[in-house]
Amino acid sequence: MVKNDINRIRVVLAEKGITNKWLAQNLKKNPTTVSRWCSNDMQPSLETLIKIAEKLAVDVKDLINSTIKK
C-alpha cells in the first residue's frame, strides 16, 4: 500500500524551526502522536489541525497537501 503524504506538518515545523516536542507540549499531546502525524502514519482530526495551525501561526491550508495534480 502506498502511503500518501496528506499533511505538511513536518515541513511547516522545519520552516519555522520548531520541534515535534514543542508542538506536543503546546497541544498537550503525546510526542509519539505528533511524530506519527509528522510522518503521515496517522492524521490529526480537523479540530486538532486547526489548533496546530493556531500554534504555528499559519493558515490551516498550509498544513495540508493539495489534491490537485499539476
N, C-alpha and C positions, 0 to 999 in steps of 0.2 A: 504494500500500500504506500502510495506517495504522500508524504507529509506536505501540506500546504502551509506556507508562511502567511497566516491570516493577519497577525498583528505585527506592529513595528515597535513594540515596547523596548526591546533591546537596543534598537537603532536610536530611538529618542533618548534613552538613558545615556548612551555613549556620546551623543551630540551635546548633551547638557553636562557631561562629566559627573553623572550621578550613579551610584551603585545600586544593585539589586537590594542589598541590605538596607540602605537608606529608605528605599521605597517600601520595603516590607515593614520597617519600623513605623513609618508615617501612615501606613494603611492599617497597621495592627494586624498584619498577616504573617503567616509562617514564611520564612525565607525560601523554603523549598517550593512553596506555591508560586511565589514570584519568579523563581528560577524556571519553573515549568511554563509559566506564561511567556517568559523571555525566549525560551527555546521552542515555543509554539507546540509543546507537547500537550498543553491544556490552554483553554481560553477563559479569561475573566468574564463575569456577567456584564451586561450593558451598564448596570448601575456602578459596578466596580470600575469599568473602563472610564466612566465619567469622572469618578473620584481620582483615578490615575491622571487623567488629563488636567484636572484642577491642581493636583500636587505638582505636576510638571510644568504648569502654566502653558499648556498647548491646547489647540483645538482637538477635540476628540477624533476628528477625521485624520489628524496627523498620526494617530496610533493604529490605524487600520490600512492595510494594503488595498489598493484599488482592485476591483474585479474586472475593470475594462482593460483588455489587452491592446497594447499599442503596436 
